[in-house]
């Protein structure tokens, strides 16, 4: 499919935000959610993703519905469903490893779910902590909130909590350690 003019560049996916500039970004699912989903918008957003150098789209969606559309535009994708902390630490670490793998050596990955919500933002906070870019859970939460410009609710905080080191037990005199 050869496109010319301004449409050849596509349109920016809703909620698009860099987590690590030119390496890892998040957005809502191309085309939108539910009754607001539009096929043409999905196509235009996939074109934008491809034309802006994203080698891989990492979908955290529960279903693989519409993921085949990436193939129509020669856009590589990976499907790793993740719905929240109840999926467990092993699944979260699998997602974190996939983010690392698909953003290594100068490659660029876009992570999405239906909406840019607590699950996606929580995964990004957890990844920041898991990868060693931040030192503690509260710092990961703060960074995730600032980067995505949205507060992280209970669902997102629970996801970060899966990889946050436990606080040392307090001694009898109230001091840690």
One Martini backbone bead per residue (centre of mass of N, CA, C, O) as a GRO file, in nm:
protein
  177
    1UNK     BB    1   0.090   0.041   0.028
    2UNK     BB    2   0.065   0.358  -0.118
    3UNK     BB    3   0.140   0.675   0.028
    4UNK     BB    4   0.048   1.022   0.018
    5UNK     BB    5   0.124   1.270   0.204
    6UNK     BB    6  -0.014   1.328   0.512
    7UNK     BB    7  -0.128   1.026   0.533
    8UNK     BB    8   0.154   0.878   0.537
    9UNK     BB    9   0.196   0.954   0.858
   10UNK     BB   10  -0.049   0.966   1.013
   11UNK     BB   11  -0.163   0.918   1.357
   12UNK     BB   12  -0.162   0.977   1.677
   13UNK     BB   13  -0.204   0.806   1.940
   14UNK     BB   14  -0.382   0.784   2.202
   15UNK     BB   15  -0.186   0.867   2.480
   16UNK     BB   16   0.084   0.935   2.387
   17UNK     BB   17   0.393   0.820   2.559
   18UNK     BB   18   0.696   0.864   2.690
   19UNK     BB   19   0.925   0.684   2.891
   20UNK     BB   20   1.162   0.639   2.675
   21UNK     BB   21   1.315   0.809   2.463
   22UNK     BB   22   1.319   0.634   2.166
   23UNK     BB   23   1.205   0.336   2.307
   24UNK     BB   24   0.945   0.391   2.514
   25UNK     BB   25   0.589   0.349   2.479
   26UNK     BB   26   0.247   0.471   2.514
   27UNK     BB   27  -0.103   0.364   2.463
   28UNK     BB   28  -0.372   0.324   2.313
   29UNK     BB   29  -0.553   0.156   2.116
   30UNK     BB   30  -0.579   0.140   1.802
   31UNK     BB   31  -0.898   0.308   1.731
   32UNK     BB   32  -0.994   0.237   2.011
   33UNK     BB   33  -1.295   0.192   2.210
   34UNK     BB   34  -1.540   0.015   2.137
   35UNK     BB   35  -1.772   0.224   1.998
   36UNK     BB   36  -1.512   0.422   1.933
   37UNK     BB   37  -1.416   0.240   1.720
   38UNK     BB   38  -1.193   0.293   1.431
   39UNK     BB   39  -1.065   0.177   1.144
   40UNK     BB   40  -0.925   0.428   1.022
   41UNK     BB   41  -0.781   0.513   1.276
   42UNK     BB   42  -0.620   0.256   1.311
   43UNK     BB   43  -0.462   0.279   1.048
   44UNK     BB   44  -0.334   0.559   1.103
   45UNK     BB   45  -0.187   0.471   1.366
   46UNK     BB   46  -0.016   0.244   1.245
   47UNK     BB   47   0.134   0.420   1.049
   48UNK     BB   48   0.265   0.600   1.260
   49UNK     BB   49   0.420   0.380   1.405
   50UNK     BB   50   0.587   0.289   1.164
   51UNK     BB   51   0.696   0.584   1.071
   52UNK     BB   52   0.828   0.614   1.387
   53UNK     BB   53   1.012   0.340   1.450
   54UNK     BB   54   0.845   0.094   1.540
   55UNK     BB   55   0.921  -0.239   1.572
   56UNK     BB   56   0.715  -0.279   1.826
   57UNK     BB   57   0.411  -0.417   1.950
   58UNK     BB   58   0.282  -0.431   2.286
   59UNK     BB   59   0.020  -0.634   2.386
   60UNK     BB   60  -0.212  -0.641   2.681
   61UNK     BB   61  -0.445  -0.771   2.580
   62UNK     BB   62  -0.672  -1.022   2.625
   63UNK     BB   63  -0.709  -1.004   2.320
   64UNK     BB   64  -0.643  -1.055   1.956
   65UNK     BB   65  -0.817  -0.846   1.854
   66UNK     BB   66  -0.688  -0.677   1.565
   67UNK     BB   67  -0.379  -0.757   1.543
   68UNK     BB   68  -0.369  -0.831   1.234
   69UNK     BB   69  -0.344  -0.532   1.132
   70UNK     BB   70  -0.038  -0.510   1.149
   71UNK     BB   71   0.026  -0.695   0.908
   72UNK     BB   72  -0.098  -0.502   0.685
   73UNK     BB   73   0.161  -0.288   0.784
   74UNK     BB   74   0.430  -0.422   0.870
   75UNK     BB   75   0.384  -0.472   1.192
   76UNK     BB   76   0.523  -0.559   1.468
   77UNK     BB   77   0.406  -0.809   1.718
   78UNK     BB   78   0.300  -0.860   2.067
   79UNK     BB   79   0.126  -1.099   2.285
   80UNK     BB   80   0.072  -1.001   2.644
   81UNK     BB   81  -0.134  -1.063   2.862
   82UNK     BB   82  -0.249  -0.799   3.102
   83UNK     BB   83  -0.460  -0.722   3.405
   84UNK     BB   84  -0.270  -0.751   3.668
   85UNK     BB   85  -0.169  -0.855   3.978
   86UNK     BB   86  -0.323  -1.136   3.946
   87UNK     BB   87  -0.107  -1.248   3.735
   88UNK     BB   88   0.164  -1.190   3.857
   89UNK     BB   89   0.508  -1.180   3.872
   90UNK     BB   90   0.585  -1.363   3.634
   91UNK     BB   91   0.425  -1.208   3.419
   92UNK     BB   92   0.548  -0.931   3.465
   93UNK     BB   93   0.840  -1.021   3.400
   94UNK     BB   94   0.775  -1.100   3.109
   95UNK     BB   95   0.701  -0.816   3.021
   96UNK     BB   96   0.969  -0.679   3.099
   97UNK     BB   97   1.145  -0.852   2.911
   98UNK     BB   98   1.002  -0.764   2.650
   99UNK     BB   99   1.070  -0.469   2.667
  100UNK     BB  100   1.374  -0.507   2.662
  101UNK     BB  101   1.401  -0.672   2.401
  102UNK     BB  102   1.232  -0.451   2.212
  103UNK     BB  103   1.453  -0.203   2.320
  104UNK     BB  104   1.704  -0.299   2.212
  105UNK     BB  105   1.946  -0.170   2.018
  106UNK     BB  106   1.756   0.094   1.936
  107UNK     BB  107   1.482   0.004   1.980
  108UNK     BB  108   1.116   0.029   1.942
  109UNK     BB  109   0.837   0.043   2.179
  110UNK     BB  110   0.481  -0.024   2.203
  111UNK     BB  111   0.250   0.005   2.467
  112UNK     BB  112  -0.077  -0.166   2.506
  113UNK     BB  113  -0.423  -0.105   2.555
  114UNK     BB  114  -0.724   0.005   2.543
  115UNK     BB  115  -0.612   0.195   2.767
  116UNK     BB  116  -0.470   0.455   2.947
  117UNK     BB  117  -0.404   0.296   3.242
  118UNK     BB  118  -0.319   0.143   3.533
  119UNK     BB  119  -0.189  -0.096   3.396
  120UNK     BB  120   0.013   0.043   3.210
  121UNK     BB  121   0.135   0.235   3.425
  122UNK     BB  122   0.217   0.010   3.622
  123UNK     BB  123   0.408  -0.138   3.433
  124UNK     BB  124   0.602   0.101   3.399
  125UNK     BB  125   0.677   0.127   3.695
  126UNK     BB  126   0.779  -0.163   3.723
  127UNK     BB  127   0.996  -0.144   3.504
  128UNK     BB  128   1.166   0.079   3.633
  129UNK     BB  129   1.235  -0.101   3.877
  130UNK     BB  130   1.326  -0.372   3.747
  131UNK     BB  131   1.561  -0.217   3.568
  132UNK     BB  132   1.693   0.017   3.774
  133UNK     BB  133   1.596   0.328   3.728
  134UNK     BB  134   1.477   0.273   4.008
  135UNK     BB  135   1.474   0.204   4.370
  136UNK     BB  136   1.154   0.245   4.434
  137UNK     BB  137   0.821   0.235   4.449
  138UNK     BB  138   0.754   0.540   4.493
  139UNK     BB  139   0.932   0.632   4.254
  140UNK     BB  140   0.786   0.472   4.031
  141UNK     BB  141   0.513   0.608   4.070
  142UNK     BB  142   0.602   0.900   4.024
  143UNK     BB  143   0.713   0.860   3.738
  144UNK     BB  144   0.457   0.746   3.607
  145UNK     BB  145   0.285   0.997   3.664
  146UNK     BB  146   0.460   1.207   3.514
  147UNK     BB  147   0.483   1.071   3.231
  148UNK     BB  148   0.147   1.032   3.206
  149UNK     BB  149  -0.027   1.249   3.355
  150UNK     BB  150  -0.126   1.043   3.597
  151UNK     BB  151  -0.277   0.887   3.836
  152UNK     BB  152  -0.209   0.619   4.056
  153UNK     BB  153  -0.381   0.364   4.144
  154UNK     BB  154  -0.434   0.070   4.291
  155UNK     BB  155  -0.373  -0.109   4.048
  156UNK     BB  156  -0.091   0.015   3.983
  157UNK     BB  157   0.037  -0.019   4.267
  158UNK     BB  158   0.017  -0.330   4.271
  159UNK     BB  159   0.207  -0.377   4.037
  160UNK     BB  160   0.456  -0.246   4.160
  161UNK     BB  161   0.450  -0.429   4.422
  162UNK     BB  162   0.557  -0.694   4.286
  163UNK     BB  163   0.871  -0.551   4.259
  164UNK     BB  164   0.888  -0.447   4.534
  165UNK     BB  165   1.063  -0.421   4.796
  166UNK     BB  166   1.063  -0.507   5.101
  167UNK     BB  167   1.039  -0.395   5.396
  168UNK     BB  168   1.198  -0.380   5.665
  169UNK     BB  169   1.181  -0.478   5.966
  170UNK     BB  170   1.091  -0.368   6.262
  171UNK     BB  171   1.199  -0.292   6.549
  172UNK     BB  172   1.111  -0.253   6.877
  173UNK     BB  173   1.216   0.065   6.860
  174UNK     BB  174   1.126   0.137   6.534
  175UNK     BB  175   1.360   0.042   6.375
  176UNK     BB  176   1.512  -0.044   6.107
  177UNK     BB  177   1.678  -0.367   6.119
   0.00000   0.00000   0.00000
